[in-house]
Amino acid sequence: MAYRGRFAPSPTGPLHVGSLVAALASWLDARAHGGTWLLRIEDIDTPRNLPGAAEHITRQLAACGLVSDEPVWHQSQRGAAYTAALDRLVTHHQAYACTCSRSAIEAVWRERGRSDMLQPGVERPYPGTCRSEPVRSDRPQAWRLALPAKAAVDWVDGRLGAQGQDVATAVGDFVLKRADGLWAYQLAVVVDDAAQGITHVVRGEDLADNTPRQILLQRALGAPQPHYLHTPLVLAPDGQKLSKQTGAEAVKVDTAPQALAALNAAAGALGLVAATNGANLSSALASWVQAWAAARLR
């Protein structure tokens, strides 16, 4: 099967060095395999989108020589496909409506004496309340995936190696469509990866724990499972992941030297040697493709 990869940023702000690392890695992997590289804008969380951010990101990538091989997809235009996928799951009794609020979920764990589930930064696994009880029609409804009896998932990551998670214990039945009517990331990304024929997903390590959920959803929808590779994160001076939320600055790519400097920083985070003085974008990218192929295609 021909290689097809993608970079899928959210338009919540301009590209920063952390996201450029993921973009460069996904592009290099596609080129090293002689494959196709796509850009998809993950703009389903509309309240967080910034006007013009998608266009800004596209221009930043182009200035770095990273241009989609096919027309760019926008998830905000894919609602019909997500509805069809959810309808299929509901028809096969693999999804159900849920009216539980966050406070209601926390109350269940409190009643069960699980104070460990209430600590800051700890994910609250869904206890399955609405799976076994009728939902109240007077409340906004989310939709959740009904996990199979065996929800433990094992996979091999291209960088992290053997991975595993029992999704039932770690997450529980997870949301496919939010109570506010917005589509959840998990459903949208699985549907779009399948629709675009994505064979390889190269993205930041902060998304690694989403992989088992997406694998279970792929199985439920009869979609193929891509190969996964999660890249190292770029950290801020305080040790936190560099992100738009932590005030990461936009990469400056207004001139060719600025673009090359930004790419050098991203390449360094991937363990690649910086381009030498006098190199241009094309030669730098070509040398990194060779180095990536030598390291990854052995």
Backbone as numpy.savetxt, mean C-alpha at the origin, in Angstrom:
# Nx Ny Nz CAx CAy CAz Cx Cy Cz
4.53 -15.36 -17.10 3.68 -14.17 -17.10 4.56 -12.92 -17.10
4.23 -11.97 -17.97 5.02 -10.75 -18.08 4.94 -9.94 -16.80
6.06 -9.38 -16.41 6.16 -8.57 -15.19 5.35 -7.29 -15.34
4.54 -6.99 -14.30 3.83 -5.73 -14.23 3.88 -5.24 -12.78
4.48 -4.07 -12.60 4.61 -3.48 -11.27 3.93 -2.13 -11.22
3.93 -1.52 -10.03 3.25 -0.22 -9.89 3.77 0.53 -8.69
3.59 1.84 -8.75 3.79 2.72 -7.60 2.46 3.41 -7.37
1.99 3.40 -6.11 0.63 3.87 -5.84 0.60 4.84 -4.67
0.97 6.10 -4.91 0.96 7.09 -3.83 -0.42 7.65 -3.55
-0.59 8.16 -2.35 -1.81 8.88 -1.99 -1.54 10.38 -2.16
-2.46 11.12 -2.77 -2.23 12.55 -3.03 -2.55 13.42 -1.82
-1.87 13.13 -0.72 -2.07 13.92 0.50 -0.98 14.97 0.67
-0.12 15.09 -0.32 0.98 16.04 -0.29 1.99 15.65 -1.35
3.01 16.47 -1.56 4.01 16.16 -2.58 4.90 14.98 -2.18
5.63 14.48 -3.14 6.54 13.37 -2.93 7.68 13.80 -2.01
8.02 12.96 -1.01 9.18 13.21 -0.16 10.17 12.07 -0.36
11.33 12.15 0.27 12.38 11.18 -0.02 11.95 9.76 0.36
11.14 9.62 1.40 10.69 8.29 1.78 9.84 7.63 0.71
8.91 8.40 0.15 8.08 7.84 -0.93 8.86 7.70 -2.22
9.88 8.54 -2.44 10.71 8.40 -3.63 11.51 7.10 -3.58
11.88 6.65 -2.39 12.57 5.37 -2.25 11.70 4.25 -2.79
10.43 4.22 -2.39 9.52 3.18 -2.86 9.27 3.30 -4.37
9.14 4.54 -4.85 8.92 4.74 -6.28 10.11 4.24 -7.09
11.32 4.61 -6.66 12.52 4.19 -7.38 12.67 2.68 -7.34
12.45 2.07 -6.17 12.61 0.62 -6.06 11.63 -0.11 -6.97
10.38 0.34 -7.01 9.40 -0.33 -7.86 9.75 -0.16 -9.34
10.24 1.01 -9.71 10.65 1.26 -11.10 11.86 0.41 -11.47
12.85 0.36 -10.58 14.05 -0.43 -10.85 13.71 -1.91 -10.99
12.82 -2.40 -10.14 12.46 -3.82 -10.20 11.77 -4.13 -11.52
10.91 -3.21 -11.97 10.23 -3.42 -13.25 11.23 -3.41 -14.40
12.13 -2.46 -14.39 13.10 -2.36 -15.48 14.09 -3.53 -15.45
14.49 -3.97 -14.26 15.41 -5.10 -14.16 14.79 -6.38 -14.71
13.46 -6.49 -14.60 12.75 -7.66 -15.13 12.31 -7.46 -16.57
12.61 -6.31 -17.15 12.14 -6.03 -18.50 10.63 -5.89 -18.57
10.05 -5.37 -17.48 8.60 -5.33 -17.37 7.99 -3.95 -17.50
6.73 -3.87 -17.13 5.93 -2.65 -17.23 5.78 -2.03 -15.86
5.89 -0.69 -15.81 5.76 0.04 -14.55 4.60 1.01 -14.67
3.70 0.96 -13.69 2.49 1.78 -13.72 2.44 2.73 -12.54
1.76 3.83 -12.74 1.47 4.77 -11.66 -0.02 4.75 -11.41
-0.39 4.55 -10.13 -1.79 4.56 -9.73 -1.95 5.55 -8.58
-2.89 6.44 -8.67 -3.13 7.42 -7.61 -4.20 6.87 -6.66
-3.82 6.65 -5.41 -4.74 6.09 -4.42 -5.44 7.24 -3.69
-6.49 7.74 -4.33 -7.18 8.94 -3.84 -8.58 8.65 -3.33
-8.79 7.46 -2.75 -10.12 7.12 -2.26 -10.45 7.79 -0.93
-9.43 8.16 -0.16 -9.67 8.82 1.13 -9.78 10.32 0.86
-10.89 10.70 0.26 -11.03 12.06 -0.28 -10.84 13.17 0.74
-11.23 13.02 2.02 -11.00 14.13 2.96 -9.52 14.47 3.16
-8.63 13.51 2.89 -7.21 13.73 3.11 -6.49 14.20 1.85
-7.16 14.15 0.71 -6.52 14.56 -0.53 -6.30 16.07 -0.57
-5.16 16.47 -1.13 -4.89 17.89 -1.32 -5.07 18.24 -2.79
-5.77 19.32 -3.09 -5.96 19.72 -4.48 -4.62 19.89 -5.20
-4.49 19.29 -6.36 -3.28 19.41 -7.17 -2.14 18.49 -6.78
-2.30 17.73 -5.67 -1.20 16.88 -5.21 -0.90 15.75 -6.19
-1.93 15.17 -6.79 -1.70 14.06 -7.73 -0.88 14.54 -8.93
-1.23 15.69 -9.45 -0.49 16.25 -10.59 0.94 16.60 -10.18
1.10 17.14 -8.96 2.43 17.49 -8.47 3.31 16.25 -8.35
2.77 15.18 -7.79 3.52 13.93 -7.64 3.92 13.40 -9.01
3.00 13.43 -9.96 3.29 12.94 -11.31 4.43 13.73 -11.94
4.42 15.05 -11.75 5.49 15.89 -12.30 6.82 15.60 -11.61
6.80 15.42 -10.29 8.03 15.10 -9.56 8.64 13.80 -10.06
7.81 12.79 -10.24 8.30 11.51 -10.74 8.88 11.66 -12.14
8.19 12.38 -12.99 8.66 12.57 -14.36 10.00 13.30 -14.39
10.17 14.26 -13.48 11.44 14.98 -13.41 12.58 14.06 -13.03
12.25 12.96 -12.34 13.26 11.97 -11.95 13.39 10.85 -12.98
12.70 10.97 -14.09 12.77 9.95 -15.13 11.86 8.76 -14.90
10.92 8.88 -13.95 10.01 7.78 -13.61 8.63 8.10 -14.18
8.34 7.55 -15.35 7.10 7.86 -16.07 6.33 6.57 -16.30
5.04 6.59 -16.01 4.19 5.42 -16.15 4.16 4.94 -17.60
4.23 3.63 -17.78 4.20 3.05 -19.13 2.80 3.00 -19.72
1.79 3.22 -18.89 0.41 3.22 -19.34 -0.32 4.39 -18.67
-1.51 4.74 -19.15 -2.24 5.84 -18.53 -2.41 5.65 -17.02
-2.33 6.75 -16.30 -2.43 6.71 -14.83 -3.87 6.41 -14.42
-4.00 5.52 -13.44 -5.32 5.22 -12.87 -5.52 6.04 -11.61
-6.79 6.44 -11.38 -7.18 7.12 -10.15 -8.25 6.27 -9.46
-8.00 5.89 -8.21 -8.96 5.04 -7.52 -10.31 5.72 -7.30
-10.32 7.03 -7.27 -11.59 7.75 -7.09 -12.55 7.51 -8.26
-12.03 6.98 -9.37 -12.87 6.70 -10.54 -13.22 5.22 -10.65
-12.92 4.45 -9.61 -13.06 2.99 -9.70 -14.17 2.44 -8.80
-15.09 3.28 -8.39 -16.12 2.86 -7.47 -16.96 1.69 -7.96
-17.28 1.65 -9.24 -18.11 0.57 -9.77 -17.42 -0.79 -9.61
-16.11 -0.82 -9.81 -15.36 -2.07 -9.67 -15.34 -2.53 -8.22
-15.22 -1.59 -7.29 -15.20 -1.94 -5.87 -16.59 -2.44 -5.43
-17.63 -1.80 -5.95 -18.99 -2.23 -5.62 -19.22 -3.66 -6.11
-18.77 -3.96 -7.32 -18.95 -5.30 -7.86 -18.22 -6.34 -7.01
-17.02 -6.00 -6.55 -16.26 -6.93 -5.71 -16.96 -7.16 -4.38
-17.44 -6.08 -3.76 -18.14 -6.22 -2.48 -19.43 -7.03 -2.67
-20.16 -6.77 -3.74 -21.39 -7.52 -4.00 -21.10 -9.01 -4.13
-20.00 -9.33 -4.79 -19.62 -10.74 -4.94 -19.36 -11.37 -3.58
-18.64 -10.68 -2.74 -18.33 -11.22 -1.41 -19.60 -11.39 -0.58
-20.50 -10.42 -0.65 -21.75 -10.51 0.11 -22.59 -11.69 -0.39
-22.65 -11.85 -1.71 -23.42 -12.94 -2.30 -22.91 -14.30 -1.83
-21.61 -14.40 -1.67 -21.00 -15.66 -1.24 -20.82 -15.74 0.28
-21.49 -14.84 0.99 -21.47 -14.83 2.46 -20.04 -14.68 3.00
-19.25 -13.87 2.30 -17.88 -13.62 2.72 -17.70 -12.19 3.24
-18.78 -11.44 3.31 -18.73 -10.08 3.85 -20.06 -9.79 4.54
-20.02 -8.90 5.52 -21.23 -8.59 6.27 -21.18 -7.14 6.76
-22.38 -6.63 7.05 -22.51 -5.25 7.53 -22.14 -5.17 9.01
-21.60 -4.02 9.39 -21.15 -3.82 10.77 -21.46 -2.38 11.19
-22.04 -2.23 12.39 -22.35 -0.90 12.91 -21.54 -0.56 14.15
-20.51 -1.35 14.44 -19.71 -1.12 15.64 -18.84 0.13 15.50
-18.87 0.96 16.51 -17.96 2.11 16.58 -16.65 1.67 17.22
-15.66 2.51 17.15 -14.38 2.20 17.80 -14.57 2.03 19.31
-15.40 2.89 19.89 -15.62 2.79 21.34 -16.32 1.49 21.70
-17.21 1.01 20.82 -17.89 -0.25 21.09 -16.91 -1.42 21.04
-15.98 -1.37 20.09 -14.96 -2.42 19.99 -14.08 -2.41 21.23
-13.67 -1.21 21.65 -12.85 -1.11 22.87 -13.61 -1.62 24.09
-14.92 -1.37 24.14 -15.72 -1.81 25.28 -15.73 -3.33 25.37
-15.76 -4.01 24.23 -15.74 -5.47 24.23 -14.45 -5.98 24.84
-13.34 -5.40 24.42 -12.05 -5.86 24.95 -11.90 -5.51 26.44
-12.49 -4.39 26.82 -12.45 -4.01 28.23 -13.26 -5.02 29.07
-14.41 -5.41 28.55 -15.24 -6.39 29.25 -14.55 -7.75 29.36
-13.70 -8.05 28.37 -12.99 -9.33 28.38 -11.71 -9.27 29.21
-11.45 -8.12 29.82 -10.26 -7.98 30.64 -8.98 -7.88 29.87
-9.06 -7.45 28.61 -7.87 -7.38 27.75 -7.38 -5.93 27.68
-6.81 -5.48 28.78 -6.28 -4.11 28.80 -5.15 -3.92 27.81
-4.48 -5.03 27.44 -3.38 -4.94 26.47 -3.89 -4.48 25.10
-5.17 -4.69 24.82 -5.75 -4.28 23.54 -6.13 -2.81 23.53
-5.98 -2.14 24.66 -6.42 -0.76 24.77 -5.26 0.23 24.85
-4.03 -0.29 24.72 -2.86 0.57 24.81 -2.72 1.43 23.55
-2.18 2.65 23.68 -1.97 3.50 22.50 -1.07 2.81 21.48
-1.46 2.92 20.23 -0.66 2.35 19.16 -0.89 0.88 18.91
-1.75 0.24 19.71 -2.04 -1.18 19.54 -3.32 -1.32 18.72
-3.26 -2.12 17.65 -4.44 -2.33 16.83 -5.48 -3.14 17.61
-6.72 -2.70 17.52 -7.81 -3.40 18.20 -8.40 -4.42 17.24
-8.11 -5.71 17.38 -8.72 -6.70 16.50 -10.24 -6.68 16.64
-10.92 -6.82 15.54 -12.38 -6.80 15.61 -12.88 -8.08 16.27
-13.71 -7.97 17.30 -14.15 -9.15 18.06 -15.27 -9.94 17.41
-15.76 -9.50 16.26 -16.77 -10.27 15.54 -18.19 -10.04 15.98
-18.46 -8.92 16.65 -19.78 -8.66 17.22 -20.90 -8.76 16.18
-20.77 -8.04 15.08 -21.84 -7.97 14.08 -21.89 -9.21 13.19
-20.87 -10.04 13.28 -20.88 -11.27 12.49 -21.93 -12.25 13.02
-22.18 -12.16 14.31 -23.10 -13.12 14.93 -24.37 -12.48 15.46
-24.46 -11.15 15.40 -25.65 -10.46 15.91 -26.25 -9.58 14.81
-27.57 -9.43 14.78 -28.19 -8.55 13.78 -27.72 -7.11 13.96
-27.48 -6.42 12.86 -27.03 -5.03 12.95 -28.22 -4.11 13.08
-27.99 -2.95 13.68 -29.05 -1.95 13.85 -29.14 -1.12 12.57
-30.32 -1.05 12.01 -30.51 -0.35 10.73 -30.47 1.16 10.88
-30.52 1.67 12.12 -30.54 3.12 12.32 -29.13 3.68 12.47
-28.11 2.87 12.26 -26.73 3.32 12.37 -26.00 3.18 11.03
-25.01 4.04 10.78 -24.22 3.87 9.55 -23.53 2.51 9.54
-23.49 1.90 8.38 -22.95 0.56 8.26 -21.62 0.54 7.51
-20.65 -0.12 8.11 -19.43 -0.49 7.39 -19.64 -1.91 6.87
-18.71 -2.36 6.04 -18.74 -3.75 5.55 -17.40 -4.38 5.85
-17.44 -5.59 6.38 -16.22 -6.31 6.77 -16.11 -7.65 6.04
-14.86 -8.08 5.84 -14.62 -9.40 5.30 -14.82 -10.44 6.39
-15.59 -11.47 6.12 -15.75 -12.59 7.05 -14.56 -13.53 6.83
-13.62 -13.52 7.76 -12.42 -14.32 7.59 -12.75 -15.81 7.53
-11.97 -16.56 6.76 -12.17 -18.01 6.73 -11.75 -18.63 8.05
-12.11 -19.89 8.24 -11.78 -20.58 9.48 -10.28 -20.62 9.71
-9.52 -20.78 8.64 -8.07 -20.75 8.72 -7.58 -19.43 8.14
-7.22 -18.50 9.01 -6.84 -17.15 8.57 -5.36 -16.87 8.80
-4.58 -17.93 9.08 -3.14 -17.76 9.20 -2.53 -17.74 7.81
-1.71 -16.74 7.54 -1.13 -16.57 6.20 0.39 -16.58 6.31
1.02 -17.35 5.45 2.48 -17.36 5.33 2.85 -16.94 3.92
3.87 -16.12 3.81 4.36 -15.71 2.50 5.83 -15.39 2.61
6.48 -15.27 1.45 7.90 -14.95 1.42 8.08 -13.59 0.77
8.64 -12.68 1.53 8.89 -11.32 1.03 10.25 -11.28 0.34
10.34 -10.51 -0.74 11.57 -10.46 -1.51 12.75 -9.88 -0.77
12.51 -9.13 0.28 13.60 -8.57 1.09 13.58 -9.08 2.52
12.39 -9.19 3.10 12.26 -9.55 4.51 12.29 -11.06 4.75
12.13 -11.85 3.68 12.15 -13.30 3.83 10.82 -13.86 4.27
10.85 -15.00 4.96 9.63 -15.69 5.37 8.85 -14.84 6.38
7.55 -14.69 6.12 6.68 -13.89 6.97 5.41 -14.67 7.28
4.76 -14.33 8.37 3.51 -15.00 8.71 2.69 -14.18 9.68
1.39 -14.35 9.60 0.48 -13.67 10.52 -0.84 -14.41 10.57
-1.38 -14.56 11.77 -2.74 -15.06 11.93 -3.64 -13.83 11.94
-4.30 -13.58 10.82 -5.08 -12.36 10.66 -6.24 -12.32 11.65
-6.80 -13.47 11.97 -7.92 -13.50 12.92 -7.51 -12.97 14.27
-6.31 -13.33 14.71 -5.82 -12.89 16.02 -5.30 -11.46 15.98
-4.60 -11.11 14.91 -3.96 -9.80 14.84 -4.90 -8.68 14.44
-5.88 -8.99 13.60 -6.73 -7.94 13.01 -8.22 -8.24 13.18
-8.61 -9.49 12.95 -10.01 -9.84 12.92 -10.63 -9.51 11.57
-11.93 -9.65 11.46 -12.65 -9.32 10.22 -12.42 -7.84 9.91
-11.76 -7.56 8.81 -11.35 -6.17 8.55 -12.30 -5.47 7.59
-12.23 -4.14 7.62 -13.18 -3.29 6.89 -12.87 -3.27 5.40
-13.93 -3.39 4.59 -13.85 -3.28 3.14 -14.43 -1.95 2.65
-15.46 -1.52 3.35 -16.07 -0.22 3.05 -16.42 0.44 4.36
-16.03 1.70 4.51 -16.21 2.39 5.78 -17.64 2.83 5.99
-17.97 3.11 7.24 -19.32 3.55 7.57 -19.66 4.90 6.96
-18.64 5.71 6.63 -18.88 7.01 5.99 -19.04 6.89 4.48
-19.02 5.65 3.97 -19.23 5.43 2.54 -17.97 5.36 1.71
-16.82 5.64 2.32 -15.57 5.58 1.57 -15.05 4.15 1.52
-14.41 3.82 0.40 -13.84 2.48 0.24 -12.58 2.35 1.06
-12.38 1.17 1.64 -11.18 0.91 2.42 -10.02 0.57 1.50
-8.83 0.90 1.95 -7.61 0.65 1.19 -7.48 -0.81 0.77
-7.77 -1.74 1.70 -7.52 -3.15 1.42 -8.31 -3.62 0.20
-9.58 -3.29 0.12 -10.38 -3.73 -1.01 -9.92 -3.06 -2.30
-9.70 -1.76 -2.25 -9.34 -1.02 -3.46 -8.03 -1.53 -4.04
-7.03 -1.75 -3.21 -5.73 -2.15 -3.73 -5.77 -3.55 -4.32
-6.52 -4.45 -3.70 -6.61 -5.82 -4.22 -7.36 -5.84 -5.55
-8.47 -5.13 -5.62 -9.24 -5.08 -6.86 -8.41 -4.47 -7.99
-7.71 -3.39 -7.70 -6.95 -2.72 -8.75 -5.70 -3.50 -9.16
-5.02 -4.13 -8.20 -3.87 -4.95 -8.58 -4.31 -6.07 -9.52
-5.45 -6.67 -9.24 -5.95 -7.74 -10.10 -6.36 -7.19 -11.47
-7.05 -6.06 -11.47 -7.53 -5.48 -12.73 -6.39 -5.04 -13.63
-5.29 -4.58 -13.02 -4.15 -4.13 -13.80 -3.14 -5.24 -14.07
-3.43 -6.44 -13.59 -2.54 -7.56 -13.83 -1.20 -7.42 -13.14
-1.19 -6.82 -11.95 0.06 -6.60 -11.23 0.63 -7.94 -10.76
1.88 -8.19 -11.14 2.55 -9.43 -10.74 3.52 -9.24 -9.59
4.01 -8.01 -9.41 5.00 -7.72 -8.38 4.64 -6.41 -7.68
4.56 -6.45 -6.36 4.29 -5.27 -5.55 5.56 -4.93 -4.78
6.14 -3.77 -5.08 7.32 -3.27 -4.38 6.91 -1.99 -3.69
6.97 -1.94 -2.36 6.48 -0.80 -1.60 7.20 -0.73 -0.27
6.91 0.30 0.52 7.59 0.52 1.78 7.26 -0.53 2.83
8.23 -0.75 3.72 8.08 -1.78 4.76 6.92 -1.48 5.71
6.51 -0.23 5.81 5.39 0.10 6.69 4.08 -0.53 6.22
4.04 -0.99 4.97 2.84 -1.63 4.44 2.91 -3.15 4.49
4.00 -3.70 5.05 4.16 -5.16 5.06 3.05 -5.85 5.82
2.58 -5.26 6.92 1.57 -5.94 7.71 0.19 -5.91 7.06
0.05 -5.19 5.94 -1.18 -5.25 5.16 -1.22 -6.47 4.26
-0.06 -7.05 3.99 0.04 -8.12 3.01 -0.84 -9.32 3.34
-0.84 -9.86 4.57 -1.68 -11.03 4.82 -3.17 -10.75 4.63
-3.63 -9.55 4.97 -5.02 -9.21 4.73 -5.33 -9.23 3.23
-4.41 -8.67 2.47 -4.63 -8.60 1.03 -4.57 -9.99 0.40
-3.73 -10.86 0.92 -3.68 -12.23 0.40 -4.99 -12.95 0.67
-5.55 -12.80 1.86 -6.84 -13.42 2.16 -7.94 -12.87 1.27
-7.91 -11.59 1.01 -8.92 -10.98 0.15 -8.75 -11.43 -1.30
-7.49 -11.57 -1.74 -7.24 -12.12 -3.08 -7.84 -13.52 -3.21
-7.65 -14.32 -2.20 -8.21 -15.68 -2.23 -9.72 -15.65 -2.28
-10.33 -14.76 -1.50 -11.79 -14.67 -1.47 -12.36 -14.24 -2.81
-11.64 -13.38 -3.52 -12.10 -12.86 -4.81 -11.60 -13.68 -6.00
-10.79 -14.69 -5.73 -10.23 -15.49 -6.81 -9.20 -14.73 -7.63
-8.53 -13.78 -7.00 -7.52 -12.97 -7.68 -6.13 -13.57 -7.47
-5.22 -13.39 -8.43 -3.87 -13.93 -8.26 -3.10 -13.18 -7.18
-2.16 -13.87 -6.57 -1.32 -13.26 -5.53 -0.02 -12.77 -6.16
0.27 -11.47 -6.07 1.54 -10.97 -6.61 2.72 -11.39 -5.73
3.91 -11.19 -6.25 5.12 -11.29 -5.44 5.25 -9.96 -4.67
5.75 -10.04 -3.44 5.89 -8.85 -2.61 7.34 -8.61 -2.24
7.72 -7.33 -2.23 9.02 -6.90 -1.75 8.83 -5.56 -1.05
9.22 -5.51 0.22 9.05 -4.29 1.00 10.39 -3.63 1.27
10.47 -2.36 0.90 11.73 -1.63 0.95 11.97 -1.02 2.33
13.23 -0.74 2.65 13.53 -0.13 3.95 12.93 1.27 4.06
12.60 1.66 5.28 12.02 2.96 5.53 13.10 4.01 5.74
12.78 5.22 5.38 13.64 6.36 5.69 13.13 6.96 6.99
14.03 7.10 7.95 13.62 7.57 9.27 14.00 9.02 9.50
13.16 9.70 10.25 13.45 11.07 10.67 14.49 11.04 11.79
15.09 12.19 12.12 16.10 12.22 13.19 15.62 11.64 14.52
14.31 11.70 14.78 13.80 11.17 16.05 13.50 9.68 15.97
13.83 9.05 14.83 13.63 7.61 14.69 12.28 7.22 14.13
11.37 8.18 13.97 10.08 7.87 13.39 10.19 7.77 11.88
9.24 7.02 11.29 9.19 6.93 9.84 8.99 8.31 9.24
9.78 8.63 8.23 9.64 9.90 7.54 8.35 9.86 6.72
7.47 10.79 6.95 6.19 10.80 6.26 5.65 12.22 6.18
4.59 12.38 5.40 3.94 13.68 5.30 3.38 14.10 6.66
2.92 13.11 7.44 2.34 13.41 8.75 3.38 13.92 9.74
4.65 13.51 9.54 5.71 13.95 10.45 6.49 15.14 9.88
5.91 15.77 8.85 6.50 16.99 8.32 7.63 16.79 7.34
7.65 15.65 6.65 8.70 15.41 5.66 8.62 16.45 4.55
9.77 16.97 4.17 9.82 18.00 3.13 9.70 17.37 1.75
9.10 18.11 0.83 8.98 17.64 -0.55 10.36 17.58 -1.19
10.57 16.57 -2.03 11.84 16.49 -2.75 11.88 17.62 -3.78
13.05 18.22 -3.91 13.22 19.31 -4.87 13.77 18.73 -6.17
13.00 18.89 -7.24 13.39 18.31 -8.53 13.19 19.32 -9.66
13.30 20.61 -9.32 13.05 21.64 -10.32 14.12 21.67 -11.40
15.33 21.23 -11.07 16.41 21.18 -12.04 16.96 19.76 -12.10
17.68 19.44 -13.17 18.26 18.10 -13.31 19.22 17.77 -12.17
20.09 18.71 -11.73 20.95 18.40 -10.59 20.16 18.10 -9.31
19.06 18.83 -9.09 18.23 18.56 -7.92 17.60 17.18 -8.01
17.10 16.82 -9.18 16.48 15.51 -9.36 17.50 14.40 -9.13
18.71 14.59 -9.65 19.74 13.57 -9.47 20.13 13.45 -7.99
20.19 14.58 -7.30 20.51 14.55 -5.87 19.43 13.80 -5.09
18.17 14.04 -5.44 17.07 13.34 -4.77 17.13 11.84 -5.04
17.42 11.48 -6.28 17.54 10.07 -6.63 18.74 9.42 -5.95
19.83 10.15 -5.83 21.00 9.63 -5.12 20.66 9.28 -3.67
19.88 10.16 -3.03 19.48 9.90 -1.66 18.59 8.66 -1.58
17.66 8.54 -2.52 16.78 7.37 -2.54 17.57 6.10 -2.83
18.49 6.17 -3.78 19.31 5.01 -4.12 20.15 4.57 -2.93
20.68 5.55 -2.20 21.47 5.22 -1.02 20.66 4.46 0.02
19.39 4.84 0.19 18.53 4.14 1.14 18.28 2.70 0.71
18.42 2.43 -0.58 18.23 1.08 -1.11 19.53 0.29 -1.19
20.63 0.88 -0.68 21.91 0.20 -0.68 22.64 0.28 -2.01
22.24 1.23 -2.87 22.87 1.39 -4.16 23.90 2.52 -4.10
24.93 2.41 -4.92 26.00 3.40 -4.95 25.51 4.66 -5.65
25.80 5.80 -5.08 25.38 7.08 -5.67 26.04 7.28 -7.03
25.31 7.97 -7.91 25.86 8.29 -9.22 27.05 9.22 -9.07
28.04 9.04 -9.91 29.26 9.83 -9.84 29.01 11.24 -10.36
29.90 12.13 -10.02 29.82 13.50 -10.53 29.87 13.48 -12.05
29.01 14.26 -12.66 28.97 14.32 -14.11 27.96 13.38 -14.72
27.39 12.48 -13.93 26.38 11.57 -14.46 25.09 12.33 -14.70
24.33 11.87 -15.69 23.01 12.44 -15.90 21.95 11.45 -15.43
20.69 11.86 -15.50 19.62 11.00 -14.99 19.60 9.65 -15.70
19.71 9.67 -17.01 19.61 8.42 -17.78 20.71 7.45 -17.41
21.94 7.93 -17.32 23.05 7.03 -17.00 22.96 6.54 -15.56
22.52 7.42 -14.66 22.38 7.01 -13.26 21.32 5.91 -13.13
20.17 6.13 -13.76 19.11 5.13 -13.69 19.54 3.81 -14.32
20.25 3.89 -15.44 20.71 2.67 -16.11 21.67 1.88 -15.22
22.57 2.59 -14.54 23.52 1.91 -13.67 22.82 1.26 -12.48
21.79 1.92 -11.96 21.05 1.35 -10.82 20.22 0.14 -11.26
19.70 0.17 -12.48 18.97 -1.00 -12.99 19.89 -2.21 -13.04
21.12 -1.99 -13.52 22.08 -3.09 -13.59 22.42 -3.61 -12.20
22.63 -2.69 -11.26 22.97 -3.11 -9.90 21.80 -3.83 -9.24
20.61 -3.34 -9.48 19.40 -3.98 -8.90 19.24 -5.39 -9.47
19.41 -5.51 -10.79 19.28 -6.83 -11.42 20.32 -7.80 -10.87
21.53 -7.30 -10.70 22.61 -8.17 -10.19 22.31 -8.66 -8.78
21.68 -7.81 -7.98 21.40 -8.18 -6.59 20.12 -8.99 -6.43
19.13 -8.71 -7.29 17.80 -9.30 -7.07 17.48 -10.47 -7.98
18.14 -10.58 -9.12 17.78 -11.61 -10.10 18.77 -12.76 -10.14
19.46 -12.98 -9.03 20.41 -14.08 -8.99 19.67 -15.42 -8.88
